[in-house]
Every structure is written in structure tokens, then in C-alpha cells.
Amino acid sequence: HFGSRSALPPLALVGAPRPRRLLPQEGGSIPPEAMAMYNTPNLAHAGEPHPFDSPFEVMKALRRDFNELAAAFKAEQQQRAVEVQQLRQEVQVLKDQLQKESHERKTICHQTVQDLTQVRSDQIKSLEEMKVSFASSLHQLNQLLQDEMRDRRAEGSLRDTRESTEKSERQSENAAMKDDIGKHKQVFFGARDDIYQKISNITHDVEMIVTALTKVSVAKGQLDKTGLHCWKYFSGSGMLSTGGGKN
């Protein structure tokens, strides 16, 4: 059986270190006797799998993965190199643009400072002119206000005098109107009393006339035409004598 302890050298039995053998991927080679023992089947164990089959498959898978990782790493490295070169170019372009824009900004800032200085001087000049104009306008307005106040005082005095005069006149007219109203009331009350008296007299006269007419009506009702001496003459039943004698 390959790998038994009796086949090992004496130093290996006492734990002495052996020289490290290079792997095939490190430039080493597999000894022919190992390849022969690995490739020649053991007749005593023909039906059993070789104990190195599984490690060998693992080593082949690891080597394949290593090669794939190395290729991926190389591709990634190349891609990163291209990207780094592109980034360097972009950084250089950005630096050039930044330098250009910085120069332009400096020029614009310098021109802006000059414009602001000119505007500031113009504004200060305009402000001084405005102050002078405002002071002059304020002085004129003060004069106008003083004149207006003086005129208003004069007008107020004249108005007070005129209102006092008108008040006196209105009071006189009011007193005269009160006197006239009192006189008219006296005349009105006198005429009213006279009319009441006349109406009372007329009422009394009418009552007397009604009483007299009532008496006449009663007397007329009691009077009979047949009892009148003149009725027979009016009716034609009697004749008047011309000689003064009686019929």
C-alpha cells in the first residue's frame, strides 16, 4: 500500500523536517515514481478508489479557479488602468477648464469691482445731490407751511368775527321772530275767542228760531180754516155788503 510508514525514511519517523518540494504551478515537477505509482493501479485494492483522487480533483479545481481569478484580475487591472488613464485625462481637462474659468472669473470680478466702484461713486454723488435738493425742498415746504399757518390764523380770526356778528344778528332776528309769533298768537287767540263767541250767539239764535218755528207749527196745527171768518168769503159762500149792513 502506497504511503505506509515502513516506506518512509528514518528521519521522517522521528519528525525531522523534509525539504519542501516545489508544486507544478511553482515550476516543480512530479517525480516519475509518484506518477507511476499514481497511474499504475494497485492490484491488491483494485476495487477501491485511490486516496489521492479527491485531493487531486480539489487541486485541479483550485488551479482552475486560480487561473480564472488571475485572468479576471488581469482583465480588471487592465480595465482599471484604462479607467485611471481616462480619469487622468478628465482631471487634466478639468484642470484646464478650471484654470480657464478661474481666469475668466478673475477678469469678471475685476470688472465687477470696477463697475461697483463707479456705481458707488455715482450713487454717492446722486445721494449728495438728493440731500441738497431735499434740504432745499424742505426749506421751501417749511416756508409754505408757515405762510399757510399765518393765512389760516388770519382766516380763522375773520371767520370768528363774522360768525360772532352773524350770531348776534341771528339772536336779534330770533328775538324779533319770537315777538312776532307772540303777537300773532295773541291775534289768533283773540280771533278764535271772537269766532267762538259768534258761533255761540249764532247757535243761540238758531235755537230761538227753531223754538219759535216749533210754536208756529203747533199753532198752525191747532188752527182750522173753517173757523176763520174770512174763509167763507174766500170759498164763495158769503158776500160782502157794500152798504155796511150784515147779510
C-alpha positions as CSV (number, residue, x, y, z in Angstrom):
1,H,0.0,0.0,0.0
2,F,1.4,3.3,-1.1
3,G,2.1,5.8,1.8
4,S,2.8,3.1,4.5
5,R,5.0,4.1,7.4
6,S,7.6,1.3,6.6
7,A,8.4,3.0,3.3
8,L,9.3,6.4,4.8
9,P,12.9,7.3,5.6
10,P,14.2,7.1,9.2
11,L,14.3,10.9,9.6
12,A,10.6,11.1,8.9
13,L,9.8,8.7,11.6
14,V,11.4,10.8,14.3
15,G,9.7,14.0,13.0
16,A,12.8,15.5,11.2
17,P,11.8,18.2,8.6
18,R,12.0,17.3,5.0
19,P,13.0,19.6,2.2
20,R,10.0,21.4,0.6
21,R,9.1,20.2,-2.9
22,L,8.0,22.7,-5.4
23,L,4.5,22.4,-6.8
24,P,3.9,22.1,-10.5
25,Q,2.4,25.6,-10.7
26,E,5.6,26.9,-9.0
27,G,7.9,25.4,-11.5
28,G,8.4,22.0,-9.9
29,S,7.7,18.6,-11.4
30,I,6.1,15.4,-10.0
31,P,8.6,12.6,-9.6
32,P,8.3,9.8,-12.1
33,E,7.9,7.1,-9.4
34,A,5.0,9.1,-7.9
35,M,3.3,9.4,-11.3
36,A,3.9,5.7,-11.9
37,M,2.5,4.7,-8.6
38,Y,-0.4,7.0,-9.2
39,N,-1.1,5.8,-12.7
40,T,-0.4,2.1,-12.0
41,P,-3.4,0.5,-10.3
42,N,-2.8,-1.4,-7.2
43,L,-3.8,-4.9,-7.8
44,A,-4.5,-5.5,-4.1
45,H,-7.1,-2.7,-4.0
46,A,-8.4,-2.6,-7.5
47,G,-12.0,-2.1,-6.4
48,E,-11.3,0.8,-4.1
49,P,-10.8,4.5,-5.1
50,H,-7.3,5.9,-4.8
51,P,-7.0,8.1,-1.7
52,F,-5.4,10.9,-3.8
53,D,-8.2,11.2,-6.3
54,S,-10.3,13.6,-4.2
55,P,-7.3,15.9,-3.3
56,F,-6.2,15.8,-6.9
57,E,-9.6,16.9,-8.1
58,V,-9.6,19.6,-5.5
59,M,-6.2,20.8,-6.6
60,K,-7.3,20.8,-10.2
61,A,-10.4,22.9,-9.3
62,L,-8.3,25.2,-7.2
63,R,-5.9,25.6,-10.1
64,R,-8.7,26.3,-12.5
65,D,-10.2,28.8,-10.1
66,F,-6.8,30.4,-9.6
67,N,-6.3,30.7,-13.4
68,E,-9.8,32.2,-13.7
69,L,-9.1,34.6,-10.9
70,A,-5.7,35.5,-12.4
71,A,-7.3,36.2,-15.7
72,A,-10.1,38.2,-14.1
73,F,-7.6,40.1,-12.1
74,K,-5.5,40.9,-15.2
75,A,-8.7,42.0,-17.1
76,E,-9.7,44.1,-14.1
77,Q,-6.2,45.5,-13.8
78,Q,-6.3,46.4,-17.5
79,Q,-9.7,47.9,-17.1
80,R,-8.6,49.9,-14.1
81,A,-5.6,51.1,-16.0
82,V,-7.8,52.3,-18.8
83,E,-10.1,54.0,-16.3
84,V,-7.2,55.5,-14.5
85,Q,-5.9,56.9,-17.8
86,Q,-9.4,58.2,-18.6
87,L,-9.7,59.8,-15.2
88,R,-6.2,61.4,-15.6
89,Q,-7.3,62.8,-18.9
90,E,-10.6,64.0,-17.4
91,V,-8.7,65.5,-14.4
92,Q,-6.4,67.3,-16.8
93,V,-9.3,68.6,-18.8
94,L,-11.0,69.7,-15.6
95,K,-7.8,71.4,-14.5
96,D,-7.6,73.3,-17.9
97,Q,-11.2,74.2,-17.6
98,L,-10.8,75.3,-14.0
99,Q,-7.8,77.4,-14.9
100,K,-9.6,79.0,-17.8
101,E,-12.8,79.6,-15.7
102,S,-10.6,80.9,-12.8
103,H,-9.0,83.4,-15.2
104,E,-12.4,84.4,-16.6
105,R,-13.8,84.7,-13.0
106,K,-10.9,86.9,-12.0
107,T,-11.5,89.1,-15.1
108,I,-15.2,89.3,-14.3
109,C,-14.5,90.0,-10.6
110,H,-12.1,92.7,-11.5
111,Q,-14.6,94.3,-13.9
112,T,-17.3,93.9,-11.3
113,V,-15.2,95.7,-8.7
114,Q,-14.5,98.5,-11.2
115,D,-18.2,98.7,-12.0
116,L,-19.2,98.7,-8.4
117,T,-16.7,101.4,-7.6
118,Q,-18.1,103.5,-10.4
119,V,-21.7,102.8,-9.3
120,R,-20.7,103.6,-5.7
121,S,-19.2,107.0,-6.7
122,D,-22.3,107.7,-8.9
123,Q,-24.6,106.8,-6.0
124,I,-22.7,108.9,-3.6
125,K,-22.8,111.9,-6.0
126,S,-26.5,111.3,-6.6
127,L,-27.1,111.0,-2.8
128,E,-25.3,114.3,-2.2
129,E,-27.4,116.0,-4.9
130,M,-30.5,114.4,-3.4
131,K,-29.6,115.7,0.1
132,V,-29.1,119.2,-1.2
133,S,-32.4,119.0,-3.2
134,F,-34.2,117.6,-0.2
135,A,-32.9,120.3,2.1
136,S,-34.0,123.0,-0.3
137,S,-37.4,121.4,-0.8
138,L,-37.8,121.0,3.0
139,H,-36.9,124.7,3.5
140,Q,-39.5,125.8,0.8
141,L,-42.1,123.5,2.3
142,N,-41.4,125.0,5.8
143,Q,-41.9,128.4,4.4
144,L,-45.1,127.4,2.7
145,L,-46.3,125.8,5.9
146,Q,-45.5,129.0,7.9
147,D,-47.4,131.1,5.3
148,E,-50.3,128.7,5.3
149,M,-50.4,128.7,9.1
150,R,-50.4,132.6,9.1
151,D,-53.1,132.7,6.5
152,R,-55.2,130.1,8.4
153,R,-54.9,132.1,11.6
154,A,-56.0,135.3,9.8
155,E,-58.9,133.4,8.1
156,G,-59.8,131.9,11.5
157,S,-59.9,135.4,13.1
158,L,-62.0,136.8,10.3
159,R,-64.3,133.7,10.5
160,D,-64.7,134.1,14.2
161,T,-65.6,137.8,13.8
162,R,-68.0,137.0,11.0
163,E,-69.6,134.2,13.0
164,S,-69.9,136.4,16.1
165,T,-71.6,139.1,14.0
166,E,-73.9,136.6,12.4
167,K,-74.6,135.1,15.7
168,S,-75.7,138.5,17.1
169,E,-77.8,139.1,14.0
170,R,-79.4,135.7,14.3
171,Q,-80.1,136.2,18.0
172,S,-81.8,139.6,17.2
173,E,-83.8,138.1,14.4
174,N,-84.8,135.2,16.7
175,A,-85.9,137.7,19.4
176,A,-87.9,139.6,16.8
177,M,-89.4,136.4,15.4
178,K,-90.4,135.4,19.0
179,D,-92.1,138.8,19.5
180,D,-93.9,138.5,16.1
181,I,-95.0,135.0,17.0
182,G,-96.3,136.2,20.4
183,K,-98.3,138.9,18.7
184,H,-99.7,136.5,16.1
185,K,-100.6,134.2,18.9
186,Q,-102.5,137.0,20.7
187,V,-104.3,138.0,17.5
188,F,-105.0,134.3,16.7
189,F,-106.4,133.6,20.2
190,G,-108.5,136.9,20.1
191,A,-109.9,136.0,16.7
192,R,-110.5,132.4,17.9
193,D,-112.4,133.7,21.0
194,D,-114.4,136.1,18.9
195,I,-115.3,133.3,16.4
196,Y,-116.2,131.0,19.3
197,Q,-118.4,133.8,20.7
198,K,-120.1,134.5,17.4
199,I,-120.7,130.7,16.9
200,S,-122.2,130.6,20.3
201,N,-124.5,133.5,19.5
202,I,-125.5,132.0,16.2
203,T,-126.2,128.7,17.9
204,H,-128.4,130.5,20.4
205,D,-130.2,132.5,17.7
206,V,-130.8,129.2,15.7
207,E,-132.2,127.6,18.8
208,M,-134.5,130.5,19.4
209,I,-135.7,130.4,15.8
210,V,-136.2,126.7,16.0
211,T,-138.3,127.2,19.2
212,A,-140.3,129.9,17.5
213,L,-140.9,127.8,14.4
214,T,-142.0,124.9,16.6
215,K,-144.5,127.1,18.4
216,V,-145.8,128.4,15.0
217,S,-146.1,124.9,13.7
218,V,-148.0,123.8,16.8
219,A,-150.3,126.9,16.4
220,K,-150.8,126.2,12.8
221,G,-151.8,122.6,13.6
222,Q,-154.4,123.8,16.0
223,L,-155.8,126.4,13.6
224,D,-158.9,125.2,11.5
225,K,-159.7,127.0,8.3
226,T,-163.4,126.6,8.8
227,G,-163.3,128.6,12.0
228,L,-162.0,131.7,10.1
229,H,-164.5,134.4,9.3
230,C,-162.8,135.2,6.1
231,W,-162.9,131.6,4.9
232,K,-166.5,131.8,3.7
233,Y,-165.7,134.8,1.6
234,F,-162.7,133.1,0.2
235,S,-164.7,130.0,-0.6
236,G,-167.6,132.0,-2.2
237,S,-170.2,131.0,0.3
238,G,-170.7,134.6,1.5
239,M,-170.9,138.0,0.0
240,L,-169.6,141.3,1.3
241,S,-172.2,144.1,1.7
242,T,-171.4,147.4,0.1
243,G,-173.7,149.4,2.3
244,G,-172.1,148.4,5.6
245,G,-175.1,146.2,6.6
246,K,-174.9,142.5,7.6
247,N,-176.1,139.6,5.5
